[in-house]
Amino acid sequence: MNQAEFARCMKRLSSFYFKDFSSDDLMAWYELFKDIKSKTLEQAITDIVKESKFMPNINQLLEKCRSTTNSFYLAIIDKMFKRKEIKDE
């Protein structure tokens, strides 16, 4: 994801938890999130907001991104099984 997409996601996270991020924080976090798709981060933020009243730390948000990505791929595989594109041996 690019910096503008990341900034938009972090602004959203910031507004949900009433916490401001410094420029240094944003730059440090971006280095760890730049290889993640913006849609994945958006979904992870939505899920965390629904699950927790506390602001996630960077590790929690990265883990939620991983589980969101895994869920996405499992859903694709499930659809392929149902369409018989993949045979269960």
C-alpha positions in Angstrom: 0.0 0.0 0.0 1.2 3.5 -0.6 1.7 6.2 2.1 -1.6 8.0 1.3 -3.6 4.8 1.7 -1.8 4.0 5.0 -2.3 7.5 6.3 -6.1 7.3 5.5 -6.3 4.0 7.4 -4.4 5.3 10.4 -6.5 8.5 10.5 -9.5 6.2 10.7 -8.0 4.1 13.5 -7.0 7.4 15.3 -10.6 8.7 15.1 -12.0 5.5 16.5 -9.8 5.5 19.6 -9.2 9.3 19.9 -5.5 8.9 19.7 -3.1 11.0 17.7 0.0 9.5 16.0 3.1 11.5 15.6 4.9 11.7 12.2 7.6 9.5 13.6 5.0 6.9 14.8 3.4 6.9 11.4 6.7 6.5 9.6 7.8 3.6 11.8 4.4 1.9 11.5 4.3 2.4 7.7 7.6 0.4 7.4 5.9 -2.6 8.8 2.6 -2.2 7.0 3.7 -1.1 3.5 3.6 -4.6 2.1 0.0 -5.2 3.3 -2.9 -4.4 1.0 -4.9 -1.3 2.1 -8.2 -3.3 2.0 -6.7 -5.8 4.4 -5.6 -3.1 6.8 -9.1 -1.4 6.5 -10.8 -4.7 7.4 -8.4 -5.5 10.2 -9.1 -2.0 11.7 -12.9 -2.6 11.4 -12.6 -6.0 13.1 -10.5 -4.7 15.9 -12.8 -1.8 16.6 -15.7 -4.3 16.9 -13.8 -6.6 19.2 -11.9 -4.2 21.5 -12.5 -1.0 23.3 -8.7 -0.5 23.6 -6.3 0.9 20.9 -4.4 -2.0 19.4 -0.6 -2.0 19.6 1.3 -2.6 16.4 1.7 -6.3 16.9 -2.0 -6.8 17.5 -2.8 -4.9 14.3 -0.3 -6.9 12.3 -1.7 -10.2 13.6 -5.2 -9.1 12.7 -4.0 -8.3 9.2 -2.5 -11.8 8.9 -5.7 -13.4 10.1 -7.8 -11.3 7.7 -5.6 -12.3 4.8 -5.8 -16.0 5.8 -9.6 -15.8 6.1 -9.7 -14.3 2.6 -7.7 -17.1 1.1 -9.6 -19.8 2.9 -12.9 -18.3 1.6 -11.6 -18.4 -1.9 -10.5 -22.1 -1.5 -13.9 -22.9 -0.1 -15.7 -21.4 -3.1 -13.4 -23.3 -5.4 -14.3 -26.6 -3.6 -18.0 -25.8 -3.9 -17.7 -25.1 -7.6 -15.7 -28.3 -8.0 -12.7 -26.4 -9.3 -10.7 -28.3 -6.7 -11.3 -32.0 -6.1 -11.2 -33.4 -2.7 -9.1 -36.6 -2.9 
